[in-house]
């Protein structure tokens, strides 16, 4: 098995647990929704490539996401990372700053 990407804290960025719920406003043109979703996929790939989006999950049966996002600080996370997502105007994000746990098996 190939090693995964370097852990964010090794690159000097802080880690954040981010829970995102997206609510599309009623009456929004379906073509606009699809355009934004396509742009969201592209932006997520860019953020992953720069180390800002580390992992992303969707709870089974729910229309929300839970992810590990990385930034220098919470201000950068809000403005220059999450704020650049095409679906951001329709999102509510709950951000929890994280710190390494001494028993984390991934801290090797």
N, C-alpha and C positions, 0 to 999 in steps of 0.2 A: 504494500500500500504506500502510495506517495505521500510525503508529508503535506499537511494542510498549509494554508497561508500563515505567515508569522502572526503571533498574537499581537493585538493592538497596543497593549501596554509596553511591548518591546519597542514600538516605534514612537513612544512618547505620548500617544494620544490616550485620553481617558475613555472609559467604556460607559455606556448608558443603556439601560433596559428601556425600550420605548414600546408602548402599547398604542397602536393607532387604530382608530375607528373612522371609517369614511362613510359619510352620508351624502348621497347625491341629492341635490335639491329637486323637489317634485317639479315636474314640467320641463326638466332639462332635456334638450334635444339628444336623442340616443347617439347621433353622429358625434356630438361634442364629447359625450362620455367616452366613446371608443377612441377618439383622437387623444384625449387626455390619458386614457389607460395605456395606449401605445407609447406616448411620450413618457409616462411613468416607468414603463419597462426599460426604456432607453436610459433614463436618468438613474434608475436603480443600478443598472449595469455600470454606468460611469462612477457612481459613488462606491460601488464595490471595488472597482479597479483602483480607486484612490485610497482605499482602506477605511472609508467612512461608514460603509455598510458591511458589517462583518457576518451576521447571520440573520435569517428572516424565516419566520414560521407563520402559519395560519392555523388557529385552533379548529379542529374538526367541526364542521357544521356552523361556523361563525364567519361573519364578514368583517373581520378585523385582523390585524397582524401584530405579532410580537417579535421584536428583533433586538439584536445587539448592534448598536450604532456607536461610532467613535468620532471624537472631535477633541480639539485642544481644551475646550471648556463648554459649558452649557450654552453660553451665548452663541458661540460658533455653531454648535449643533442646531440651535433653533433658527438662526438667521441664514447661515451659509450651507446648511445640509438639508434639514427638514423643510426649511422655507423655500428651497429650490425645487421641490417636488411639484409636478404639474397638478396633482390632486390636492395639494396643500390647502387651498381655500375651502375644501369640503372635509378636511380632516380635523379630528380632535386627537391630540397626542398627550399621553401621560408619560413623563420622563422621570426615571429613577437613576441617579448617579450610582455607579458601582465601583467597588474597590476589590482588589484581589483578596481572596480568602486564603489563609495559611494552609488549608487542607485541599486546595484545588489541585486535582491531578493534572490539569493542563498547564500548571505553572513551571514545568520542568525546565 
